[in-house]
Amino acid sequence: MDRIGQIENELAMWVDDAVVAELIIEQMAEHDMQITLPNAKAVWLDALEHLPQLIRASVQALKEKGQ
């Protein structure tokens, strides 16, 4: 496995899916959305559509800070 592949695997293990699930449920409750598995999945799929733009913005901001 190459270096980037190893970093990708380590990052995948580091990302906490329970935190993501908790955040989705918290936001659904805060916005009075019915908390069901289909609704939570719909929220996650919608968030995934926006994730590339959010990551791009974060990478650019961190790079500008010199990281």
N, C-alpha and C positions, 0 to 999 in steps of 0.2 A: 504494500500500500504506500502511495506517495505521501509526502508531508501534508499537502492540502486535504487529501482524503482522511488522514488521521485527525487533523484538526476538525474537519466536518463531523467525524464520528464522535469525537470528544464533546463537541458543542451539542450534538443531538442528545447525548447522555446528560449534559448539564442543564438543558432547557427543561423546566419543570412543568409538565403538562397539567399537574394538579393545580398549580397557580393559575394557569390559563383558564381552566374550568371554573375555579373559584371566582375569578374576575368576571367571567361571563355571567355566572349566576348572580353575583352581586349587582352587576349593572342591570340585568333583567329585573331584579327585585326593585332596584332604585327607580326604574322607569315604569313600574307597574305592568311589566310584560308577564304574561302567564309563563310560569317556569315549567316547561316540559322538555323532554329530550329532543323532539323534533324542532322546537323553537330554539333551544340552545345550539343545536347543530346548524340551524339557519344563521344564527348570529356568528358562529365561528366561520362558516363558509363565506359570509359577507365580509368578515374581518380579513380573511385570507386574500380576498380580492384587493384590499387596500394595503396589505403588508409589504409588497415590494416598494411602493412609494414611501412608506414610513421608514423602511430600512435604508433606502437610498438617502432620504433626508437626514437620518441619523448618521450615516457614514460621512456625508458631506460636512455636517456640523462638527463631528469629532475630528475630521481631517483638518478643518479650519482651526480647531483648537490646538492642533499639533500632535494629535495622537496617532 
